[in-house]
């Protein structure tokens, strides 16, 4: 007997990546944060798919934080604009992972403790 297929939902994930040869990150970056929208039957599947795709892209995923589905985020009072919702819908329609934003990390020795006082 076949189980009914669970519907896919889109999860918002923040993935921290380290450096890897050929990762395409800017020179001097120590890693990056990627805001991703990933389709899955549950958050665990969305995380697995996202990590697998990022590894295929020569990125080095270190940590993944889940922020829930669109409905969960709206219930928590998150302000989600039309562009963001369109990217989420695209991830759902294509059963894919969309990297919506990448923020590179750079070591900044100037700010380490310099502004305490």
Biopython code that builds the backbone (N, CA, C, O; Angstrom):
import numpy as np
from Bio.PDB.StructureBuilder import StructureBuilder

atoms = [
    (1, "UNK", "N", (0.838, -1.179, 0.000)),
    (1, "UNK", "CA", (0.000, 0.000, 0.000)),
    (1, "UNK", "C", (0.886, 1.247, 0.000)),
    (1, "UNK", "O", (1.775, 1.389, 0.840)),
    (2, "UNK", "N", (0.635, 2.137, -0.944)),
    (2, "UNK", "CA", (1.418, 3.372, -1.040)),
    (2, "UNK", "C", (0.922, 4.407, -0.056)),
    (2, "UNK", "O", (-0.281, 4.611, 0.111)),
    (3, "UNK", "N", (1.871, 5.054, 0.592)),
    (3, "UNK", "CA", (1.511, 6.163, 1.471)),
    (3, "UNK", "C", (1.202, 7.375, 0.605)),
    (3, "UNK", "O", (1.819, 7.559, -0.444)),
    (4, "UNK", "N", (0.254, 8.204, 1.031)),
    (4, "UNK", "CA", (0.019, 9.434, 0.254)),
    (4, "UNK", "C", (1.268, 10.315, 0.320)),
    (4, "UNK", "O", (1.934, 10.402, 1.352)),
    (5, "UNK", "N", (1.566, 10.962, -0.805)),
    (5, "UNK", "CA", (2.739, 11.823, -0.846)),
    (5, "UNK", "C", (2.503, 13.046, 0.017)),
    (5, "UNK", "O", (1.452, 13.684, -0.056)),
    (6, "UNK", "N", (3.483, 13.361, 0.826)),
    (6, "UNK", "CA", (3.401, 14.579, 1.628)),
    (6, "UNK", "C", (3.639, 15.775, 0.712)),
    (6, "UNK", "O", (4.499, 15.727, -0.167)),
    (7, "UNK", "N", (2.883, 16.837, 0.915)),
    (7, "UNK", "CA", (3.128, 18.025, 0.084)),
    (7, "UNK", "C", (4.460, 18.679, 0.445)),
    (7, "UNK", "O", (4.877, 18.689, 1.604)),
    (8, "UNK", "N", (5.102, 19.214, -0.560)),
    (8, "UNK", "CA", (6.344, 19.947, -0.329)),
    (8, "UNK", "C", (6.017, 21.337, 0.182)),
    (8, "UNK", "O", (4.992, 21.925, -0.163)),
    (9, "UNK", "N", (6.907, 21.843, 1.007)),
    (9, "UNK", "CA", (6.823, 23.218, 1.461)),
    (9, "UNK", "C", (8.193, 23.843, 1.231)),
    (9, "UNK", "O", (9.175, 23.138, 0.997)),
    (10, "UNK", "N", (8.251, 25.166, 1.298)),
    (10, "UNK", "CA", (9.529, 25.854, 1.136)),
    (10, "UNK", "C", (9.988, 26.336, 2.499)),
    (10, "UNK", "O", (9.236, 26.957, 3.251)),
    (11, "UNK", "N", (11.239, 26.034, 2.792)),
    (11, "UNK", "CA", (11.848, 26.415, 4.066)),
    (11, "UNK", "C", (12.908, 27.479, 3.824)),
    (11, "UNK", "O", (13.649, 27.420, 2.844)),
    (12, "UNK", "N", (12.972, 28.440, 4.714)),
    (12, "UNK", "CA", (14.010, 29.461, 4.658)),
    (12, "UNK", "C", (15.182, 28.970, 5.494)),
    (12, "UNK", "O", (15.031, 28.655, 6.674)),
    (13, "UNK", "N", (16.349, 28.911, 4.866)),
    (13, "UNK", "CA", (17.547, 28.407, 5.532)),
    (13, "UNK", "C", (18.675, 29.425, 5.410)),
    (13, "UNK", "O", (18.858, 30.049, 4.364)),
    (14, "UNK", "N", (19.424, 29.580, 6.490)),
    (14, "UNK", "CA", (20.633, 30.389, 6.457)),
    (14, "UNK", "C", (21.804, 29.422, 6.592)),
    (14, "UNK", "O", (21.939, 28.729, 7.601)),
    (15, "UNK", "N", (22.650, 29.383, 5.561)),
    (15, "UNK", "CA", (23.759, 28.434, 5.526)),
    (15, "UNK", "C", (25.083, 29.195, 5.616)),
    (15, "UNK", "O", (25.355, 30.094, 4.821)),
    (16, "UNK", "N", (25.894, 28.818, 6.596)),
    (16, "UNK", "CA", (27.245, 29.367, 6.675)),
    (16, "UNK", "C", (28.168, 28.429, 5.929)),
    (16, "UNK", "O", (28.127, 27.214, 6.123)),
    (17, "UNK", "N", (29.009, 29.005, 5.067)),
    (17, "UNK", "CA", (29.970, 28.207, 4.326)),
    (17, "UNK", "C", (31.380, 28.702, 4.619)),
    (17, "UNK", "O", (31.603, 29.888, 4.863)),
    (18, "UNK", "N", (32.325, 27.765, 4.589)),
    (18, "UNK", "CA", (33.733, 28.105, 4.713)),
    (18, "UNK", "C", (34.335, 28.212, 3.323)),
    (18, "UNK", "O", (33.619, 28.230, 2.322)),
    (19, "UNK", "N", (35.652, 28.284, 3.272)),
    (19, "UNK", "CA", (36.328, 28.383, 1.980)),
    (19, "UNK", "C", (36.618, 27.005, 1.408)),
    (19, "UNK", "O", (36.837, 26.040, 2.140)),
    (20, "UNK", "N", (36.614, 26.936, 0.098)),
    (20, "UNK", "CA", (36.891, 25.715, -0.628)),
    (20, "UNK", "C", (37.467, 26.127, -1.976)),
    (20, "UNK", "O", (37.066, 27.153, -2.525)),
    (21, "UNK", "N", (38.380, 25.364, -2.510)),
    (21, "UNK", "CA", (38.938, 25.687, -3.825)),
    (21, "UNK", "C", (37.815, 25.769, -4.852)),
    (21, "UNK", "O", (36.965, 24.881, -4.918)),
    (22, "UNK", "N", (37.809, 26.821, -5.644)),
    (22, "UNK", "CA", (36.818, 26.965, -6.706)),
    (22, "UNK", "C", (35.440, 27.356, -6.241)),
    (22, "UNK", "O", (34.471, 27.173, -6.978)),
    (23, "UNK", "N", (35.317, 27.901, -5.014)),
    (23, "UNK", "CA", (33.986, 28.209, -4.487)),
    (23, "UNK", "C", (33.387, 29.504, -5.018)),
    (23, "UNK", "O", (32.200, 29.761, -4.818)),
    (24, "UNK", "N", (34.193, 30.326, -5.694)),
    (24, "UNK", "CA", (33.665, 31.543, -6.290)),
    (24, "UNK", "C", (33.469, 32.690, -5.313)),
    (24, "UNK", "O", (32.941, 33.735, -5.693)),
    (25, "UNK", "N", (33.881, 32.519, -4.066)),
    (25, "UNK", "CA", (33.757, 33.613, -3.100)),
    (25, "UNK", "C", (34.828, 34.661, -3.390)),
    (25, "UNK", "O", (35.867, 34.345, -3.971)),
    (26, "UNK", "N", (34.578, 35.915, -2.983)),
    (26, "UNK", "CA", (35.548, 36.977, -3.259)),
    (26, "UNK", "C", (36.901, 36.707, -2.603)),
    (26, "UNK", "O", (36.983, 36.068, -1.554)),
    (27, "UNK", "N", (37.950, 37.203, -3.238)),
    (27, "UNK", "CA", (39.299, 37.057, -2.685)),
    (27, "UNK", "C", (39.357, 37.715, -1.317)),
    (27, "UNK", "O", (38.865, 38.827, -1.131)),
    (28, "UNK", "N", (39.961, 37.022, -0.361)),
    (28, "UNK", "CA", (40.085, 37.565, 0.985)),
    (28, "UNK", "C", (38.931, 37.198, 1.902)),
    (28, "UNK", "O", (39.018, 37.402, 3.113)),
    (29, "UNK", "N", (37.846, 36.656, 1.346)),
    (29, "UNK", "CA", (36.709, 36.254, 2.176)),
    (29, "UNK", "C", (37.081, 35.003, 2.965)),
    (29, "UNK", "O", (37.792, 34.131, 2.467)),
    (30, "UNK", "N", (36.594, 34.927, 4.198)),
    (30, "UNK", "CA", (36.861, 33.749, 5.028)),
    (30, "UNK", "C", (35.713, 32.747, 4.950)),
    (30, "UNK", "O", (35.820, 31.635, 5.468)),
    (31, "UNK", "N", (34.633, 33.132, 4.314)),
    (31, "UNK", "CA", (33.447, 32.297, 4.176)),
    (31, "UNK", "C", (32.285, 33.195, 3.785)),
    (31, "UNK", "O", (32.486, 34.324, 3.338)),
    (32, "UNK", "N", (31.069, 32.688, 3.955)),
    (32, "UNK", "CA", (29.898, 33.485, 3.579)),
    (32, "UNK", "C", (28.653, 32.930, 4.261)),
    (32, "UNK", "O", (28.626, 31.799, 4.745)),
    (33, "UNK", "N", (27.627, 33.772, 4.277)),
    (33, "UNK", "CA", (26.299, 33.346, 4.706)),
    (33, "UNK", "C", (25.407, 33.374, 3.470)),
    (33, "UNK", "O", (25.395, 34.348, 2.717)),
    (34, "UNK", "N", (24.663, 32.292, 3.275)),
    (34, "UNK", "CA", (23.758, 32.222, 2.134)),
    (34, "UNK", "C", (22.322, 32.070, 2.628)),
    (34, "UNK", "O", (22.015, 31.163, 3.402)),
    (35, "UNK", "N", (21.456, 32.960, 2.176)),
    (35, "UNK", "CA", (20.034, 32.840, 2.465)),
    (35, "UNK", "C", (19.437, 32.015, 1.336)),
    (35, "UNK", "O", (19.487, 32.399, 0.168)),
    (36, "UNK", "N", (18.864, 30.862, 1.714)),
    (36, "UNK", "CA", (18.342, 29.930, 0.714)),
    (36, "UNK", "C", (16.868, 29.640, 0.973)),
    (36, "UNK", "O", (16.402, 29.658, 2.112)),
    (37, "UNK", "N", (16.153, 29.372, -0.108)),
    (37, "UNK", "CA", (14.783, 28.872, -0.025)),
    (37, "UNK", "C", (14.820, 27.479, -0.635)),
    (37, "UNK", "O", (15.186, 27.308, -1.798)),
    (38, "UNK", "N", (14.437, 26.483, 0.163)),
    (38, "UNK", "CA", (14.573, 25.099, -0.277)),
    (38, "UNK", "C", (13.253, 24.361, -0.110)),
    (38, "UNK", "O", (12.579, 24.483, 0.913)),
    (39, "UNK", "N", (12.901, 23.595, -1.131)),
    (39, "UNK", "CA", (11.685, 22.802, -1.128)),
    (39, "UNK", "C", (11.956, 21.447, -0.480)),
    (39, "UNK", "O", (13.016, 20.853, -0.676)),
    (40, "UNK", "N", (10.982, 20.969, 0.295)),
    (40, "UNK", "CA", (11.114, 19.648, 0.891)),
    (40, "UNK", "C", (9.831, 19.242, 1.588)),
    (40, "UNK", "O", (8.981, 20.086, 1.872)),
    (41, "UNK", "N", (9.685, 17.937, 1.869)),
    (41, "UNK", "CA", (8.498, 17.472, 2.598)),
    (41, "UNK", "C", (8.605, 17.867, 4.067)),
    (41, "UNK", "O", (7.597, 17.974, 4.765)),
    (42, "UNK", "N", (9.840, 18.084, 4.532)),
    (42, "UNK", "CA", (10.051, 18.588, 5.886)),
    (42, "UNK", "C", (11.365, 19.366, 5.883)),
    (42, "UNK", "O", (12.098, 19.361, 4.894)),
    (43, "UNK", "N", (11.654, 20.034, 6.998)),
    (43, "UNK", "CA", (12.846, 20.868, 7.039)),
    (43, "UNK", "C", (14.126, 20.042, 6.909)),
    (43, "UNK", "O", (15.096, 20.496, 6.301)),
    (44, "UNK", "N", (14.136, 18.833, 7.475)),
    (44, "UNK", "CA", (15.322, 17.984, 7.387)),
    (44, "UNK", "C", (15.664, 17.678, 5.930)),
    (44, "UNK", "O", (16.831, 17.728, 5.541)),
    (45, "UNK", "N", (14.645, 17.359, 5.124)),
    (45, "UNK", "CA", (14.897, 17.084, 3.711)),
    (45, "UNK", "C", (15.391, 18.339, 3.001)),
    (45, "UNK", "O", (16.298, 18.262, 2.173)),
    (46, "UNK", "N", (14.808, 19.489, 3.314)),
    (46, "UNK", "CA", (15.234, 20.746, 2.697)),
    (46, "UNK", "C", (16.703, 21.028, 3.019)),
    (46, "UNK", "O", (17.461, 21.468, 2.155)),
    (47, "UNK", "N", (17.094, 20.772, 4.261)),
    (47, "UNK", "CA", (18.494, 20.975, 4.669)),
    (47, "UNK", "C", (19.413, 20.020, 3.909)),
    (47, "UNK", "O", (20.444, 20.438, 3.383)),
    (48, "UNK", "N", (19.043, 18.737, 3.851)),
    (48, "UNK", "CA", (19.876, 17.752, 3.139)),
    (48, "UNK", "C", (20.071, 18.145, 1.677)),
    (48, "UNK", "O", (21.189, 18.112, 1.162)),
    (49, "UNK", "N", (18.980, 18.516, 1.013)),
    (49, "UNK", "CA", (19.051, 18.906, -0.396)),
    (49, "UNK", "C", (19.930, 20.138, -0.578)),
    (49, "UNK", "O", (20.737, 20.197, -1.505)),
    (50, "UNK", "N", (19.775, 21.114, 0.299)),
    (50, "UNK", "CA", (20.545, 22.350, 0.195)),
    (50, "UNK", "C", (22.033, 22.070, 0.368)),
    (50, "UNK", "O", (22.850, 22.552, -0.417)),
    (51, "UNK", "N", (22.389, 21.297, 1.386)),
    (51, "UNK", "CA", (23.796, 20.972, 1.635)),
    (51, "UNK", "C", (24.379, 20.218, 0.437)),
    (51, "UNK", "O", (25.501, 20.503, 0.018)),
    (52, "UNK", "N", (23.639, 19.270, -0.112)),
    (52, "UNK", "CA", (24.126, 18.486, -1.257)),
    (52, "UNK", "C", (24.376, 19.390, -2.463)),
    (52, "UNK", "O", (25.395, 19.253, -3.139)),
    (53, "UNK", "N", (23.456, 20.307, -2.735)),
    (53, "UNK", "CA", (23.606, 21.193, -3.895)),
    (53, "UNK", "C", (24.775, 22.160, -3.699)),
    (53, "UNK", "O", (25.527, 22.420, -4.638)),
    (54, "UNK", "N", (24.929, 22.691, -2.484)),
    (54, "UNK", "CA", (26.036, 23.612, -2.230)),
    (54, "UNK", "C", (27.380, 22.896, -2.366)),
    (54, "UNK", "O", (28.348, 23.474, -2.861)),
    (55, "UNK", "N", (27.438, 21.636, -1.926)),
    (55, "UNK", "CA", (28.682, 20.868, -2.079)),
    (55, "UNK", "C", (28.990, 20.638, -3.562)),
    (55, "UNK", "O", (30.151, 20.681, -3.968)),
    (56, "UNK", "N", (27.954, 20.394, -4.367)),
    (56, "UNK", "CA", (28.149, 20.217, -5.814)),
    (56, "UNK", "C", (28.694, 21.488, -6.442)),
    (56, "UNK", "O", (29.386, 21.433, -7.459)),
    (57, "UNK", "N", (28.384, 22.643, -5.838)),
    (57, "UNK", "CA", (28.841, 23.947, -6.340)),
    (57, "UNK", "C", (30.200, 24.329, -5.749)),
    (57, "UNK", "O", (30.605, 25.489, -5.824)),
    (58, "UNK", "N", (30.903, 23.356, -5.164)),
    (58, "UNK", "CA", (32.226, 23.551, -4.566)),
    (58, "UNK", "C", (32.214, 24.470, -3.357)),
    (58, "UNK", "O", (33.248, 25.036, -3.000)),
    (59, "UNK", "N", (31.061, 24.626, -2.723)),
    (59, "UNK", "CA", (31.000, 25.378, -1.473)),
    (59, "UNK", "C", (31.181, 24.402, -0.316)),
    (59, "UNK", "O", (31.006, 23.195, -0.482)),
    (60, "UNK", "N", (31.535, 24.929, 0.862)),
    (60, "UNK", "CA", (31.815, 24.088, 2.027)),
    (60, "UNK", "C", (30.849, 24.441, 3.158)),
    (60, "UNK", "O", (31.195, 25.230, 4.037)),
    (61, "UNK", "N", (29.630, 23.860, 3.147)),
    (61, "UNK", "CA", (28.652, 24.174, 4.195)),
    (61, "UNK", "C", (29.170, 23.771, 5.579)),
    (61, "UNK", "O", (29.658, 22.657, 5.772)),
    (62, "UNK", "N", (29.056, 24.696, 6.537)),
    (62, "UNK", "CA", (29.507, 24.453, 7.904)),
    (62, "UNK", "C", (28.340, 24.340, 8.869)),
    (62, "UNK", "O", (28.354, 23.508, 9.776)),
    (63, "UNK", "N", (27.325, 25.183, 8.673)),
    (63, "UNK", "CA", (26.215, 25.255, 9.619)),
    (63, "UNK", "C", (24.952, 25.688, 8.886)),
    (63, "UNK", "O", (25.010, 26.520, 7.980)),
    (64, "UNK", "N", (23.814, 25.126, 9.274)),
    (64, "UNK", "CA", (22.535, 25.497, 8.667)),
    (64, "UNK", "C", (21.560, 25.866, 9.784)),
    (64, "UNK", "O", (21.372, 25.104, 10.733)),
    (65, "UNK", "N", (20.942, 27.041, 9.659)),
    (65, "UNK", "CA", (19.894, 27.464, 10.589)),
    (65, "UNK", "C", (18.587, 27.525, 9.822)),
    (65, "UNK", "O", (18.518, 28.133, 8.754)),
    (66, "UNK", "N", (17.550, 26.900, 10.360)),
    (66, "UNK", "CA", (16.248, 26.899, 9.713)),
    (66, "UNK", "C", (15.344, 27.969, 10.309)),
    (66, "UNK", "O", (15.300, 28.154, 11.526)),
    (67, "UNK", "N", (14.624, 28.673, 9.437)),
    (67, "UNK", "CA", (13.706, 29.722, 9.881)),
    (67, "UNK", "C", (12.253, 29.386, 9.573)),
    (67, "UNK", "O", (11.372, 30.233, 9.725)),
    (68, "UNK", "N", (11.999, 28.144, 9.139)),
    (68, "UNK", "CA", (10.630, 27.693, 8.939)),
    (68, "UNK", "C", (10.069, 27.975, 7.563)),
    (68, "UNK", "O", (10.764, 28.436, 6.658)),
    (69, "UNK", "N", (8.776, 27.680, 7.438)),
    (69, "UNK", "CA", (8.053, 27.866, 6.179)),
    (69, "UNK", "C", (7.544, 29.303, 6.096)),
    (69, "UNK", "O", (7.637, 30.066, 7.058)),
    (70, "UNK", "N", (7.010, 29.654, 4.942)),
    (70, "UNK", "CA", (6.425, 30.990, 4.763)),
    (70, "UNK", "C", (5.337, 31.230, 5.812)),
    (70, "UNK", "O", (5.304, 32.283, 6.448)),
    (71, "UNK", "N", (4.446, 30.248, 5.990)),
    (71, "UNK", "CA", (3.346, 30.402, 6.958)),
    (71, "UNK", "C", (3.882, 30.593, 8.376)),
    (71, "UNK", "O", (3.379, 31.426, 9.131)),
    (72, "UNK", "N", (4.911, 29.812, 8.733)),
    (72, "UNK", "CA", (5.500, 29.928, 10.074)),
    (72, "UNK", "C", (6.149, 31.291, 10.269)),
    (72, "UNK", "O", (6.021, 31.905, 11.328)),
    (73, "UNK", "N", (6.846, 31.757, 9.240)),
    (73, "UNK", "CA", (7.513, 33.059, 9.347)),
    (73, "UNK", "C", (6.498, 34.191, 9.434)),
    (73, "UNK", "O", (6.684, 35.131, 10.208)),
    (74, "UNK", "N", (5.423, 34.112, 8.645)),
    (74, "UNK", "CA", (4.383, 35.143, 8.716)),
    (74, "UNK", "C", (3.721, 35.147, 10.089)),
    (74, "UNK", "O", (3.424, 36.207, 10.639)),
    (75, "UNK", "N", (3.491, 33.951, 10.643)),
    (75, "UNK", "CA", (2.882, 33.835, 11.967)),
    (75, "UNK", "C", (3.764, 34.457, 13.046)),
    (75, "UNK", "O", (3.269, 34.953, 14.058)),
    (76, "UNK", "N", (5.091, 34.422, 12.817)),
    (76, "UNK", "CA", (6.030, 35.011, 13.775)),
    (76, "UNK", "C", (6.203, 36.507, 13.561)),
    (76, "UNK", "O", (6.947, 37.161, 14.291)),
    (77, "UNK", "N", (5.512, 37.051, 12.555)),
    (77, "UNK", "CA", (5.565, 38.489, 12.325)),
    (77, "UNK", "C", (6.688, 38.952, 11.416)),
    (77, "UNK", "O", (6.983, 40.146, 11.363)),
    (78, "UNK", "N", (7.328, 38.024, 10.692)),
    (78, "UNK", "CA", (8.386, 38.414, 9.759)),
    (78, "UNK", "C", (7.779, 39.234, 8.622)),
    (78, "UNK", "O", (6.679, 38.940, 8.153)),
    (79, "UNK", "N", (8.494, 40.250, 8.190)),
    (79, "UNK", "CA", (8.077, 41.064, 7.047)),
    (79, "UNK", "C", (8.688, 40.441, 5.797)),
    (79, "UNK", "O", (9.901, 40.506, 5.597)),
    (80, "UNK", "N", (7.854, 39.842, 4.962)),
    (80, "UNK", "CA", (8.342, 39.131, 3.777)),
    (80, "UNK", "C", (7.772, 39.820, 2.542)),
    (80, "UNK", "O", (6.566, 39.785, 2.299)),
    (81, "UNK", "N", (8.662, 40.452, 1.760)),
    (81, "UNK", "CA", (8.184, 41.230, 0.614)),
    (81, "UNK", "C", (7.820, 40.324, -0.568)),
    (81, "UNK", "O", (8.058, 39.116, -0.552)),
    (82, "UNK", "N", (7.234, 40.953, -1.590)),
    (82, "UNK", "CA", (6.750, 40.207, -2.756)),
    (82, "UNK", "C", (7.880, 39.478, -3.483)),
    (82, "UNK", "O", (7.696, 38.355, -3.953)),
    (83, "UNK", "N", (9.054, 40.119, -3.574)),
    (83, "UNK", "CA", (10.185, 39.488, -4.260)),
    (83, "UNK", "C", (10.602, 38.212, -3.545)),
    (83, "UNK", "O", (10.862, 37.191, -4.182)),
    (84, "UNK", "N", (10.664, 38.274, -2.212)),
    (84, "UNK", "CA", (11.050, 37.105, -1.428)),
    (84, "UNK", "C", (10.007, 35.995, -1.585)),
    (84, "UNK", "O", (10.356, 34.825, -1.742)),
    (85, "UNK", "N", (8.728, 36.370, -1.541)),
    (85, "UNK", "CA", (7.667, 35.371, -1.711)),
    (85, "UNK", "C", (7.707, 34.756, -3.110)),
    (85, "UNK", "O", (7.407, 33.574, -3.279)),
    (86, "UNK", "N", (8.077, 35.558, -4.115)),
    (86, "UNK", "CA", (8.183, 35.036, -5.482)),
    (86, "UNK", "C", (9.313, 34.007, -5.576)),
    (86, "UNK", "O", (9.167, 32.988, -6.252)),
    (87, "UNK", "N", (10.440, 34.267, -4.900)),
    (87, "UNK", "CA", (11.546, 33.301, -4.901)),
    (87, "UNK", "C", (11.141, 32.017, -4.185)),
    (87, "UNK", "O", (11.512, 30.924, -4.614)),
    (88, "UNK", "N", (10.391, 32.141, -3.107)),
    (88, "UNK", "CA", (9.903, 30.960, -2.387)),
    (88, "UNK", "C", (8.979, 30.138, -3.284)),
    (88, "UNK", "O", (9.068, 28.911, -3.319)),
    (89, "UNK", "N", (8.088, 30.826, -4.011)),
    (89, "UNK", "CA", (7.169, 30.128, -4.904)),
    (89, "UNK", "C", (7.939, 29.428, -6.012)),
    (89, "UNK", "O", (7.590, 28.317, -6.412)),
    (90, "UNK", "N", (8.983, 30.076, -6.507)),
    (90, "UNK", "CA", (9.802, 29.462, -7.568)),
    (90, "UNK", "C", (10.476, 28.194, -7.046)),
    (90, "UNK", "O", (10.516, 27.182, -7.745)),
    (91, "UNK", "N", (11.007, 28.242, -5.821)),
    (91, "UNK", "CA", (11.635, 27.048, -5.232)),
    (91, "UNK", "C", (10.618, 25.915, -5.144)),
    (91, "UNK", "O", (10.949, 24.760, -5.413)),
    (92, "UNK", "N", (9.377, 26.243, -4.767)),
    (92, "UNK", "CA", (8.324, 25.239, -4.660)),
    (92, "UNK", "C", (7.952, 24.696, -6.042)),
    (92, "UNK", "O", (7.871, 23.483, -6.233)),
    (93, "UNK", "N", (7.727, 25.599, -7.005)),
    (93, "UNK", "CA", (7.329, 25.192, -8.358)),
    (93, "UNK", "C", (8.375, 24.304, -9.015)),
    (93, "UNK", "O", (8.038, 23.350, -9.716)),
    (94, "UNK", "N", (9.652, 24.624, -8.786)),
    (94, "UNK", "CA", (10.748, 23.899, -9.436)),
    (94, "UNK", "C", (11.297, 22.773, -8.563)),
    (94, "UNK", "O", (12.208, 22.054, -8.973)),
    (95, "UNK", "N", (10.736, 22.619, -7.341)),
    (95, "UNK", "CA", (11.244, 21.642, -6.374)),
    (95, "UNK", "C", (12.769, 21.769, -6.287)),
    (95, "UNK", "O", (13.512, 20.815, -6.514)),
    (96, "UNK", "N", (13.200, 22.991, -5.948)),
    (96, "UNK", "CA", (14.626, 23.279, -6.016)),
    (96, "UNK", "C", (15.091, 24.085, -4.808)),
    (96, "UNK", "O", (14.332, 24.371, -3.883)),
    (97, "UNK", "N", (16.366, 24.435, -4.861)),
    (97, "UNK", "CA", (16.970, 25.298, -3.849)),
    (97, "UNK", "C", (17.341, 26.603, -4.539)),
    (97, "UNK", "O", (18.035, 26.594, -5.556)),
    (98, "UNK", "N", (16.891, 27.706, -4.003)),
    (98, "UNK", "CA", (17.211, 29.026, -4.541)),
    (98, "UNK", "C", (18.125, 29.725, -3.542)),
    (98, "UNK", "O", (17.777, 29.857, -2.369)),
    (99, "UNK", "N", (19.293, 30.175, -3.999)),
    (99, "UNK", "CA", (20.149, 31.003, -3.153)),
    (99, "UNK", "C", (19.750, 32.446, -3.427)),
    (99, "UNK", "O", (20.017, 32.985, -4.501)),
    (100, "UNK", "N", (19.105, 33.066, -2.438)),
    (100, "UNK", "CA", (18.550, 34.399, -2.629)),
    (100, "UNK", "C", (19.566, 35.491, -2.349)),
    (100, "UNK", "O", (19.509, 36.568, -2.943)),
    (101, "UNK", "N", (20.499, 35.215, -1.441)),
    (101, "UNK", "CA", (21.450, 36.248, -1.053)),
    (101, "UNK", "C", (22.719, 35.592, -0.545)),
    (101, "UNK", "O", (22.669, 34.556, 0.117)),
    (102, "UNK", "N", (23.867, 36.202, -0.860)),
    (102, "UNK", "CA", (25.144, 35.720, -0.340)),
    (102, "UNK", "C", (25.879, 36.902, 0.270)),
    (102, "UNK", "O", (26.079, 37.925, -0.385)),
    (103, "UNK", "N", (26.280, 36.757, 1.525)),
    (103, "UNK", "CA", (27.029, 37.794, 2.214)),
    (103, "UNK", "C", (28.391, 37.224, 2.602)),
    (103, "UNK", "O", (28.479, 36.389, 3.503)),
    (104, "UNK", "N", (29.465, 37.673, 1.920)),
    (104, "UNK", "CA", (30.792, 37.152, 2.260)),
    (104, "UNK", "C", (31.249, 37.652, 3.631)),
    (104, "UNK", "O", (30.887, 38.746, 4.062)),
    (105, "UNK", "N", (32.051, 36.828, 4.303)),
    (105, "UNK", "CA", (32.662, 37.216, 5.573)),
    (105, "UNK", "C", (34.123, 37.562, 5.321)),
    (105, "UNK", "O", (34.811, 36.883, 4.559)),
    (106, "UNK", "N", (34.586, 38.625, 5.968)),
    (106, "UNK", "CA", (35.988, 39.015, 5.904)),
    (106, "UNK", "C", (36.482, 39.209, 7.326)),
    (106, "UNK", "O", (35.754, 39.732, 8.170)),
    (107, "UNK", "N", (37.716, 38.791, 7.601)),
    (107, "UNK", "CA", (38.322, 39.096, 8.893)),
    (107, "UNK", "C", (38.565, 40.592, 8.927)),
    (107, "UNK", "O", (39.090, 41.166, 7.973)),
    (108, "UNK", "N", (38.180, 41.227, 10.034)),
    (108, "UNK", "CA", (38.364, 42.664, 10.170)),
    (108, "UNK", "C", (39.120, 42.946, 11.468)),
    (108, "UNK", "O", (38.500, 43.223, 12.495)),
    (109, "UNK", "N", (40.459, 42.880, 11.433)),
    (109, "UNK", "CA", (41.226, 43.034, 12.662)),
    (109, "UNK", "C", (41.055, 44.413, 13.288)),
    (109, "UNK", "O", (41.290, 44.567, 14.486)),
    (110, "UNK", "N", (40.654, 45.413, 12.519)),
    (110, "UNK", "CA", (40.499, 46.776, 13.053)),
    (110, "UNK", "C", (39.400, 46.830, 14.096)),
    (110, "UNK", "O", (39.535, 47.543, 15.091)),
    (111, "UNK", "N", (38.302, 46.085, 13.892)),
    (111, "UNK", "CA", (37.164, 46.193, 14.808)),
    (111, "UNK", "C", (37.250, 45.230, 15.990)),
    (111, "UNK", "O", (36.410, 45.301, 16.887)),
    (112, "UNK", "N", (38.237, 44.331, 16.021)),
    (112, "UNK", "CA", (38.339, 43.370, 17.108)),
    (112, "UNK", "C", (38.722, 44.053, 18.409)),
    (112, "UNK", "O", (39.904, 44.255, 18.688)),
    (113, "UNK", "N", (37.716, 44.410, 19.206)),
    (113, "UNK", "CA", (37.967, 45.006, 20.507)),
    (113, "UNK", "C", (38.289, 46.486, 20.456)),
    (113, "UNK", "O", (38.388, 47.124, 21.505)),
    (114, "UNK", "N", (38.456, 47.051, 19.274)),
    (114, "UNK", "CA", (38.866, 48.451, 19.167)),
    (114, "UNK", "C", (37.780, 49.425, 19.605)),
    (114, "UNK", "O", (38.074, 50.549, 20.011)),
    (115, "UNK", "N", (36.507, 48.985, 19.521)),
    (115, "UNK", "CA", (35.436, 49.917, 19.841)),
    (115, "UNK", "C", (34.889, 49.723, 21.256)),
    (115, "UNK", "O", (33.809, 50.222, 21.573)),
    (116, "UNK", "N", (35.611, 49.013, 22.093)),
    (116, "UNK", "CA", (35.190, 48.863, 23.481)),
    (116, "UNK", "C", (35.722, 50.037, 24.279)),
    (116, "UNK", "O", (36.869, 50.452, 24.110)),
    (117, "UNK", "N", (34.859, 50.580, 25.168)),
    (117, "UNK", "CA", (35.496, 51.604, 25.926)),
    (117, "UNK", "C", (34.629, 52.457, 26.656)),
    (117, "UNK", "O", (35.092, 53.370, 27.339)),
]
sb = StructureBuilder()
sb.init_structure("model")
sb.init_model(0)
sb.init_chain("A")
sb.init_seg("    ")
for serial, (resi, resn, name, xyz) in enumerate(atoms, 1):
    if name == "N":
        sb.init_residue(resn, " ", resi, " ")
    sb.init_atom(name, np.array(xyz, "f"), 0.0, 1.0, " ", f" {name:<3s}", serial, name[0])
structure = sb.get_structure()
